[in-house]
């Protein structure tokens, strides 16, 4: 997955700098610019075409919420996370109507910020793994934790991560001719051993079919097929 380009629209440069420093800790993210005003935000979106915009509500020249219809009309593919001190429910309702990814109310704890950014990265990663989807993939994509710090009870055994499992399912689904563990690992950026562990788990749950095939030189290879 290519690095996620993020822009920050925040009228307080000190807070913008804090957000930038925190985002720089994520290897999957590249901060491409910061804006202090609404007009600057639109220019930044035009020049840098970010994937994600962190948008404040209160800016000197216009409300961030009033930017939403302009952004959706002009830059429909950019994702938006609102980060604001605004507690008026009308701002939340308007933000939701324009499809924001999340809505954070200041002061935001670093733990909460981390949760939201990690969740966004995982969703982007899922979208990059497959061209076709099934209901399991969709359910995983729209899954939301009910509360911060909630214990996730996925029912998965130790060593099997839900996100990685979803990525492997997506890879297998789009290749009807079957894939080896090494091929699957390359597609998701994992080792052959890791990929095989997940594939064998899916095979045990009868969610994929495993077969031994022989190559030109007679070397057996285990391949996995969608059911």
Secondary structure, DSSP 8 states (H G I E B T S, - for coil): ---EEEEEE-S-HHHHHHHHHHHTT-TTEEEEEEESSHHHHHHHHHHH--SEEEE-SB-SSSBHHHHHHHHHHH-TT-EEEEEES---HHHHHHHHHTT-SEEEESS--HHHHHHHHHHHHHHHHHHTS-SS--HHHHHHHT---SSTT--------TT--HHHHHHHHHHHHT-TT-EEHHHHHHHHT--HHHHHHHHHHHHHTTSEEEEEEE-TT--EEEEEEE-
